[in-house]
Amino acid sequence: MRIGELARRTGVSTRSLRYYEQQGLMQSTRSAGGQRHYPATEVERVELIRRLFDAGLPSKVIARLLPCVHSDDEAVIEDAFTTMVGERDRLTADIARRVEARDALDVLIEANARYRRGEGSSC
C-alpha cells in the first residue's frame, strides 16, 4: 500500500510516517517513480509505534524495542526487556513528580478559593 493509504488506515499523518522511516522504526520499498510502498503488516507496526510514543517513549528507545517484536534472539529480547523496565521506571518517577506538582497546585487552588471567598490572604 502507498503512504497515503497507510496514513488513512492508521490515522497517522504521512509526515509522521516519513519520520518513523527516517528514524529506522519502519521501512518501505520504492516504486520506479519513487513512491513509498508498505506491506499490510505495517498497519500493526504503526499502531504499536503510536502506542509507544503515546506512552512517552522517545524514538531512539522505540527503535531498541521494535526488533524484539518478531525475534527469537535472546540478546535482542534481553536488551528489550532491560529497556522496557528502565522506561517503566522513568515513567513511574515522572508520574510521581506530576502527582507532587498536582498536589502543590491543589494547595494553591484551595488558598486562592479561600481568598476569593474572603476567608484569608491570597496565595
Legacy VTK file of the C-alpha trace (Angstrom):
# vtk DataFile Version 3.0
C-alpha trace
ASCII
DATASET POLYDATA
POINTS 123 float
0.000 0.000 0.000
1.134 3.549 -0.577
1.871 6.034 2.181
-1.483 7.823 1.869
-3.415 4.602 2.398
-1.250 3.640 5.375
-1.884 7.090 6.834
-5.653 6.692 6.380
-5.705 3.191 7.860
-3.692 4.162 10.927
-4.771 7.768 11.490
-1.118 8.815 11.396
-0.022 11.651 9.125
2.178 10.973 6.115
4.701 13.322 7.679
4.834 11.117 10.794
5.208 8.007 8.671
8.167 9.562 6.878
9.650 10.475 10.276
9.201 6.894 11.507
11.034 5.658 8.455
13.806 8.240 8.895
14.249 7.075 12.494
14.509 3.429 11.404
11.206 2.448 13.018
9.777 1.096 9.772
10.803 0.511 6.170
9.257 0.864 2.761
10.130 -0.184 -0.727
10.146 2.326 -3.559
8.370 2.145 -6.890
10.138 3.096 -10.092
8.605 6.555 -9.637
9.995 6.825 -6.097
6.695 6.289 -4.254
6.840 4.529 -0.916
5.079 1.165 -0.658
4.373 -0.666 2.595
3.198 -4.205 3.297
-0.147 -4.611 5.096
1.737 -5.737 8.221
2.967 -2.158 8.693
-0.508 -1.161 9.936
0.076 -3.107 13.164
3.622 -1.788 13.432
2.473 1.825 13.104
-0.216 1.242 15.733
2.425 -0.175 18.100
4.755 2.753 17.405
1.903 5.189 18.172
1.136 3.451 21.477
4.796 3.624 22.470
5.021 7.323 21.547
1.774 7.976 23.445
3.324 6.278 26.477
6.112 8.838 26.356
8.892 6.751 24.853
11.304 8.578 22.534
12.015 7.255 19.044
15.501 6.026 19.995
14.018 3.804 22.714
11.260 2.591 20.402
13.913 1.648 17.847
15.574 -0.524 20.518
12.289 -2.239 21.394
10.865 -2.978 17.966
13.341 -5.721 16.996
12.105 -7.909 19.858
8.552 -7.964 18.479
9.411 -10.631 15.891
12.681 -12.020 17.223
13.733 -15.189 18.979
17.253 -13.835 19.580
17.861 -13.990 23.338
20.206 -10.975 23.294
17.612 -8.849 21.483
14.878 -9.973 23.850
17.038 -9.317 26.928
18.013 -5.838 25.698
14.363 -5.025 25.011
13.360 -6.250 28.483
16.019 -4.142 30.182
14.977 -1.131 28.113
11.287 -1.629 28.923
11.939 -1.920 32.653
14.091 1.217 32.570
11.429 3.146 30.662
8.716 1.963 33.052
10.827 3.151 35.989
11.401 6.500 34.270
7.668 6.896 33.633
6.837 5.920 37.218
9.211 8.598 38.523
7.711 11.127 36.115
4.210 10.242 37.305
5.305 10.741 40.929
6.713 14.194 40.076
3.492 15.109 38.293
1.393 13.976 41.243
3.515 16.168 43.527
3.024 19.113 41.159
-0.722 18.487 41.037
-0.874 18.311 44.830
1.014 21.607 45.100
-1.455 23.183 42.690
-4.348 21.830 44.763
-2.944 23.671 47.802
-2.652 26.894 45.797
-6.123 26.487 44.322
-7.621 26.000 47.776
-5.758 29.047 49.135
-6.981 31.088 46.179
-10.537 29.840 46.638
-10.467 30.853 50.335
-9.159 34.298 49.375
-11.875 34.721 46.770
-14.488 33.809 49.390
-12.971 36.447 51.688
-11.684 33.877 54.164
-7.972 34.608 54.080
-4.981 36.082 52.398
-4.110 35.496 48.763
-1.802 32.705 47.639
LINES 1 124
123 0 1 2 3 4 5 6 7 8 9 10 11 12 13 14 15 16 17 18 19 20 21 22 23 24 25 26 27 28 29 30 31 32 33 34 35 36 37 38 39 40 41 42 43 44 45 46 47 48 49 50 51 52 53 54 55 56 57 58 59 60 61 62 63 64 65 66 67 68 69 70 71 72 73 74 75 76 77 78 79 80 81 82 83 84 85 86 87 88 89 90 91 92 93 94 95 96 97 98 99 100 101 102 103 104 105 106 107 108 109 110 111 112 113 114 115 116 117 118 119 120 121 122
